Amino acid sequence: MKARKLFALCFGIWMLCCSWGFYAHRVINKSAVFTLPAPLSGFYKMHIHHITEKAVDADKRCYVDSAESPRHYIDIDRYSEESGGPIPVHWSNAKEKYGERKLLARGVVPWQIYLTYQKLVQAFYDKHPERIIRYAADLGHYVADAHVPLHTTANYNGQYSDQIGIHAFWESRLPEMFSETYNLHVGKAKYISDPLAMAWQIVRESNAHVDSVLLIEKELSQTFPKHQQKGYINRKHILTYTYSDPYATAYHNNMNGMVEARMRQSIQRLGSYWFSAWVAAGQPTLAPLKKVNLGDSPTLKEHKIIGREEWH
């Protein structure tokens, strides 16, 4: 019995800290494969299992690598509290203005998207299949995270507004409940002329939704019967105390399609980043590359994130 309780506790901590939820990250990476043009899609479809499964490797690294956590978010509002104008778009300018220590403390997801994109360009140029898959999967993770509103605010888990738990509620519980009803066919990938500017556009779009994410749930909590807001659900054979199905449905409906829209944009833009990296590398022919087996994704060796524990 003690072993079962310990497993349930560790599993709960694990799931709390997974951005978009492992399920949604895999859906986003897999769906993005089908946005690609024929010269590129063949390679991606041949390795779709790895690109899908490795969508969550970046989250798993948070348990073993202290440098990983800041790559998933940016607290834009912590900059707006200071004078001195907007955040510089380029890393070198931002580092000169704020210092690397402050940047890392507040998150670096737009710069991480661009860095991973550059690594993918080089992997395409080198025609190195293992690195293409690894960086493509990681890029998918960071691009998806940047589309989550609560990845762009210091109040990332409602800790300053008496809404503790809203982060996992928005990005894990809701997609798992409703994503099968979403239309995730988003059309073809498009060339991104300025990948860094696009990363900042994504972040600022997400940040514009933060007030709605918090206010809609706050207002709902004041009108929805208290005793019906939370309860025990059987989640993958584990009894978990969380937001009830009726409350989650009401919150999802009141946001008027926001979660679906951010997932759709994640998919389309991820495919566009992959396509643009291939174009930037000179559109190398990938057909001769053989299928590779990268093995399973890393397993969690610890049950506590190194860094910001509830940043997802």
C-alpha positions as CSV (number, residue, x, y, z in Angstrom):
1,M,0.0,0.0,0.0
2,K,2.8,2.4,0.9
3,A,4.6,1.7,-2.4
4,R,1.3,2.4,-4.3
5,K,0.8,5.7,-2.5
6,L,4.4,6.7,-3.2
7,F,4.0,5.9,-6.9
8,A,0.8,7.9,-7.1
9,L,2.4,10.9,-5.4
10,C,5.5,10.8,-7.7
11,F,3.3,10.4,-10.7
12,G,1.2,13.4,-9.7
13,I,4.3,15.5,-9.3
14,W,5.5,14.4,-12.6
15,M,2.3,15.2,-14.4
16,L,2.0,18.6,-12.6
17,C,5.3,19.7,-14.1
18,C,4.8,18.6,-17.7
19,S,4.1,21.5,-20.0
20,W,1.1,21.1,-22.4
21,G,1.0,17.6,-20.8
22,F,3.0,14.8,-22.4
23,Y,0.0,13.9,-24.4
24,A,-0.5,17.3,-26.0
25,H,3.2,17.7,-26.8
26,R,3.2,14.4,-28.7
27,V,0.0,15.4,-30.6
28,I,1.5,18.7,-31.6
29,N,4.8,17.2,-32.9
30,K,3.0,14.4,-34.7
31,S,0.4,16.7,-36.3
32,A,3.1,19.1,-37.5
33,V,4.6,16.4,-39.6
34,F,1.6,16.5,-41.9
35,T,2.1,20.2,-42.7
36,L,5.4,19.5,-44.5
37,P,6.0,19.5,-48.3
38,A,6.8,16.2,-50.0
39,P,10.7,16.6,-50.2
40,L,10.7,16.9,-46.4
41,S,7.7,14.9,-45.2
42,G,9.1,11.6,-46.4
43,F,12.0,11.8,-43.9
44,Y,9.7,13.1,-41.1
45,K,7.1,10.4,-41.7
46,M,9.7,7.7,-41.7
47,H,10.8,8.9,-38.2
48,I,7.4,10.1,-37.0
49,H,7.6,7.7,-34.0
50,H,10.8,9.3,-32.6
51,I,9.7,12.9,-33.4
52,T,6.4,12.2,-31.5
53,E,7.9,10.4,-28.5
54,K,10.9,12.8,-28.2
55,A,8.5,15.7,-28.0
56,V,8.7,15.4,-24.2
57,D,12.5,14.9,-23.8
58,A,13.0,18.6,-23.0
59,D,10.6,18.2,-20.0
60,K,12.3,15.1,-18.8
61,R,15.7,16.9,-18.9
62,C,14.3,19.3,-16.2
63,Y,14.7,16.5,-13.7
64,V,18.5,16.1,-14.3
65,D,19.7,19.4,-15.9
66,S,19.6,22.7,-13.9
67,A,20.0,24.7,-17.2
68,E,16.8,23.3,-18.8
69,S,14.0,24.9,-16.9
70,P,14.4,28.5,-18.0
71,R,14.3,27.4,-21.7
72,H,10.5,26.8,-21.4
73,Y,9.1,30.2,-20.4
74,I,9.7,33.9,-20.1
75,D,8.2,36.2,-17.5
76,I,7.4,39.2,-19.7
77,D,5.6,41.1,-17.0
78,R,8.7,41.1,-14.8
79,Y,10.3,43.3,-17.4
80,S,7.4,45.6,-17.8
81,E,7.7,46.5,-14.1
82,E,11.0,48.1,-14.8
83,S,11.8,51.2,-16.8
84,G,14.1,51.2,-19.7
85,G,11.9,50.4,-22.7
86,P,11.1,47.0,-24.3
87,I,13.1,43.8,-24.0
88,P,15.8,43.7,-26.7
89,V,14.9,41.0,-29.3
90,H,18.5,39.8,-29.8
91,W,20.2,37.8,-27.0
92,S,23.4,39.8,-27.1
93,N,21.6,43.1,-26.6
94,A,19.3,41.7,-23.9
95,K,22.4,40.2,-22.1
96,E,24.1,43.6,-22.3
97,K,21.1,45.4,-20.9
98,Y,20.0,43.0,-18.1
99,G,22.9,40.5,-17.6
100,E,22.7,36.8,-18.2
101,R,21.8,35.9,-14.6
102,K,18.6,38.0,-14.7
103,L,17.6,36.7,-18.1
104,L,17.9,33.1,-17.0
105,A,15.9,33.8,-13.8
106,R,13.1,35.2,-15.9
107,G,13.2,32.6,-18.7
108,V,14.6,32.5,-22.2
109,V,12.1,30.6,-24.4
110,P,12.1,32.9,-27.5
111,W,15.9,32.8,-27.6
112,Q,15.9,29.0,-27.0
113,I,13.5,28.6,-30.0
114,Y,15.9,30.5,-32.2
115,L,19.0,28.6,-30.9
116,T,17.3,25.2,-31.4
117,Y,16.2,26.4,-34.9
118,Q,19.8,27.2,-35.8
119,K,21.0,23.8,-34.6
120,L,18.3,22.2,-36.8
121,V,19.6,24.2,-39.8
122,Q,23.1,22.9,-39.2
123,A,21.8,19.3,-38.8
124,F,20.0,19.6,-42.1
125,Y,23.1,21.0,-43.7
126,D,25.2,18.1,-42.4
127,K,22.5,15.6,-43.4
128,H,22.8,14.1,-39.9
129,P,19.6,12.2,-39.3
130,E,20.0,11.7,-35.5
131,R,20.5,15.4,-34.9
132,I,17.7,16.4,-37.3
133,I,15.3,14.2,-35.3
134,R,16.6,15.4,-31.9
135,Y,16.5,19.1,-32.7
136,A,13.2,18.9,-34.6
137,A,11.6,17.2,-31.5
138,D,13.1,19.8,-29.1
139,L,12.1,22.7,-31.3
140,G,8.6,21.4,-31.3
141,H,8.6,21.4,-27.5
142,Y,9.8,24.9,-27.1
143,V,7.5,26.3,-29.8
144,A,4.5,24.6,-28.2
145,D,5.5,25.9,-24.7
146,A,5.7,29.5,-26.1
147,H,2.1,29.2,-27.2
148,V,0.9,28.6,-23.6
149,P,-0.2,32.0,-22.0
150,L,1.0,31.0,-18.5
151,H,4.5,30.4,-19.8
152,T,4.8,34.2,-20.3
153,T,4.0,35.5,-16.8
154,A,5.5,35.5,-13.3
155,N,2.0,34.4,-12.1
156,Y,2.6,31.1,-13.9
157,N,0.6,29.0,-11.6
158,G,-1.9,31.5,-10.2
159,Q,0.2,31.8,-7.0
160,Y,-0.4,35.5,-6.9
161,S,-4.1,35.4,-7.6
162,D,-5.2,32.5,-5.4
163,Q,-5.5,30.2,-8.3
164,I,-2.9,27.6,-7.5
165,G,-3.1,24.7,-10.0
166,I,-4.4,26.7,-12.9
167,H,-1.3,26.0,-15.0
168,A,-1.7,22.2,-15.2
169,F,-5.4,22.7,-15.5
170,W,-5.2,24.9,-18.6
171,E,-2.4,23.1,-20.5
172,S,-2.8,19.5,-19.4
173,R,-6.3,18.7,-18.2
174,L,-8.2,20.6,-20.8
175,P,-6.2,19.3,-23.9
176,E,-6.5,15.7,-22.6
177,M,-10.2,16.1,-22.2
178,F,-11.0,18.0,-25.4
179,S,-8.3,17.7,-28.0
180,E,-9.9,14.8,-29.7
181,T,-12.7,17.2,-30.7
182,Y,-10.3,19.8,-32.1
183,N,-9.7,20.4,-35.7
184,L,-5.9,20.0,-35.9
185,H,-5.7,20.0,-39.7
186,V,-3.9,23.4,-40.1
187,G,-2.8,23.4,-43.7
188,K,0.7,23.6,-45.1
189,A,3.9,24.9,-43.5
190,K,5.0,28.4,-44.6
191,Y,8.4,29.9,-44.8
192,I,9.4,32.0,-41.8
193,S,11.7,34.8,-43.0
194,D,12.7,35.9,-39.4
195,P,12.6,33.0,-37.0
196,L,13.6,35.1,-34.0
197,A,11.0,37.7,-34.7
198,M,8.4,34.9,-35.0
199,A,9.4,33.5,-31.6
200,W,8.8,36.9,-30.0
201,Q,5.5,37.2,-31.9
202,I,4.3,33.9,-30.4
203,V,5.4,34.9,-26.9
204,R,3.6,38.3,-27.1
205,E,0.4,36.6,-28.5
206,S,0.4,34.2,-25.5
207,N,1.0,37.0,-23.0
208,A,-2.0,38.9,-24.4
209,H,-4.2,35.9,-23.3
210,V,-2.9,35.8,-19.7
211,D,-5.5,38.1,-18.2
212,S,-8.3,36.2,-19.9
213,V,-6.9,32.8,-18.7
214,L,-6.9,34.0,-15.1
215,L,-10.0,36.2,-15.1
216,I,-12.3,33.7,-16.7
217,E,-11.4,31.0,-14.2
218,K,-11.6,33.4,-11.3
219,E,-15.1,34.5,-12.3
220,L,-16.2,30.9,-12.9
221,S,-15.0,29.9,-9.4
222,Q,-17.2,32.6,-7.9
223,T,-20.4,31.4,-9.6
224,F,-19.9,27.6,-9.9
225,P,-20.9,25.6,-6.8
226,K,-17.9,25.2,-4.6
227,H,-18.5,21.5,-3.8
228,Q,-18.6,20.7,-7.6
229,Q,-15.4,22.4,-8.6
230,K,-13.1,19.6,-7.7
231,G,-13.3,15.9,-7.1
232,Y,-11.5,12.6,-7.5
233,I,-11.1,11.3,-11.1
234,N,-9.5,8.0,-12.3
235,R,-6.6,9.2,-14.4
236,K,-4.7,6.3,-16.0
237,H,-5.7,4.0,-13.2
238,I,-4.6,6.5,-10.5
239,L,-7.2,8.3,-8.3
240,T,-6.4,12.0,-8.5
241,Y,-8.0,15.0,-6.8
242,T,-8.4,17.7,-9.4
243,Y,-10.8,19.9,-11.2
244,S,-14.1,18.1,-11.9
245,D,-15.3,17.3,-15.4
246,P,-18.2,19.8,-15.3
247,Y,-16.0,22.6,-14.0
248,A,-13.3,21.9,-16.7
249,T,-16.1,21.8,-19.3
250,A,-17.4,25.2,-18.2
251,Y,-14.0,26.8,-18.1
252,H,-13.1,25.4,-21.5
253,N,-16.4,26.7,-23.0
254,N,-16.0,30.1,-21.4
255,M,-12.6,30.5,-23.1
256,N,-14.3,30.2,-26.5
257,G,-11.8,28.0,-28.3
258,M,-8.6,29.5,-26.9
259,V,-6.9,26.2,-26.1
260,E,-7.7,24.7,-29.5
261,A,-6.5,27.9,-31.2
262,R,-3.2,27.8,-29.4
263,M,-2.7,24.1,-30.2
264,R,-3.5,24.8,-33.9
265,Q,-1.0,27.7,-34.1
266,S,1.6,25.5,-32.4
267,I,1.2,22.9,-35.0
268,Q,1.3,25.2,-38.0
269,R,4.2,27.2,-36.8
270,L,6.2,24.2,-35.8
271,G,5.9,22.8,-39.3
272,S,6.9,26.2,-40.6
273,Y,10.0,26.3,-38.4
274,W,11.0,22.8,-39.6
275,F,10.4,23.8,-43.3
276,S,12.2,27.1,-42.9
277,A,15.3,25.4,-41.3
278,W,15.4,23.0,-44.2
279,V,15.2,25.8,-46.7
280,A,17.9,27.8,-44.8
281,A,20.2,24.7,-45.1
282,G,19.8,24.7,-48.9
283,Q,17.0,22.2,-49.2
284,P,19.2,19.1,-48.9
285,T,17.9,15.9,-50.4
286,L,17.0,13.7,-47.5
287,A,15.7,10.7,-49.4
288,P,19.1,8.8,-49.3
289,L,19.2,9.0,-45.5
290,K,18.4,5.6,-43.9
291,K,15.9,5.2,-41.1
292,V,17.7,5.5,-37.7
293,N,16.8,4.0,-34.3
294,L,17.5,6.4,-31.5
295,G,16.2,4.1,-28.8
296,D,13.7,5.2,-26.1
297,S,13.5,8.6,-24.6
298,P,15.2,9.1,-21.3
299,T,13.4,8.0,-18.2
300,L,12.9,10.2,-15.1
301,K,15.6,9.5,-12.6
302,E,14.3,11.9,-10.0
303,H,10.9,13.0,-8.9
304,K,11.6,16.7,-8.4
305,I,12.4,19.3,-11.1
306,I,15.7,21.2,-10.8
307,G,14.6,24.8,-10.9
308,R,11.1,26.3,-11.1
309,E,8.9,23.3,-10.1
310,E,5.6,24.6,-11.3
311,W,6.7,26.5,-14.4
312,H,4.5,24.2,-16.5
